[in-house]
Amino acid sequence: MAIKKTSYDDARKELEQILQELENDKELSMNSIAEKVKRAAALIDICKKHLHGIDQELEKIISELE
């Protein structure tokens, strides 16, 4: 089974959704909260990697212009 690569925008949207759920659902179990926090941590890592890649691309483009 192929693993779908998550885009930055998709990861950001899912992070926003998790945050809303954590803020609004006062009935969440501790296990559910733990799972959501684990998923949020994975999504943050995905976003960081995307941003790092974009930063490297921009640095390369800028260095080629100089």
C-alpha positions in Angstrom: 0.0 0.0 0.0 1.4 3.4 -1.0 1.9 6.0 1.7 0.3 9.4 0.8 2.7 12.3 1.2 1.0 15.0 3.2 1.2 18.5 1.8 2.0 21.5 3.9 -1.5 22.9 3.5 -3.2 19.6 4.4 -1.0 19.2 7.5 -1.7 22.8 8.6 -5.5 22.3 8.1 -5.4 19.1 10.0 -3.5 20.8 12.8 -6.1 23.5 13.0 -8.9 20.9 13.2 -7.1 19.1 16.0 -6.7 22.4 17.9 -10.4 23.1 17.5 -11.3 19.7 18.7 -9.1 20.0 21.8 -10.4 23.5 22.6 -14.1 22.7 22.1 -14.7 19.1 23.1 -14.5 19.0 26.9 -15.5 15.3 27.0 -12.4 13.9 25.3 -10.8 11.0 27.1 -7.1 11.2 28.0 -6.4 8.5 25.4 -8.1 10.5 22.7 -6.2 13.6 23.8 -2.9 11.7 23.7 -3.6 10.4 20.2 -4.4 13.9 19.0 -1.3 15.3 20.5 0.8 12.5 18.9 -0.8 13.3 15.5 -0.3 17.0 15.9 3.4 16.4 16.7 3.8 14.3 13.5 2.0 17.1 11.5 4.3 19.8 13.0 7.3 17.7 11.9 5.8 17.5 8.3 5.3 21.2 8.3 8.9 21.9 9.5 10.3 19.6 6.8 8.3 21.4 4.1 9.4 24.8 5.3 13.0 23.7 5.5 12.9 22.4 2.0 11.4 25.7 0.7 14.0 27.6 2.6 16.8 25.6 0.9 15.2 26.2 -2.5 15.0 29.9 -1.9 18.6 30.1 -0.7 19.7 28.3 -3.8 17.7 30.7 -6.1 19.0 33.7 -4.3 22.6 32.5 -4.4 22.3 31.9 -8.2 21.1 35.5 -8.7 24.1 37.0 -7.0 
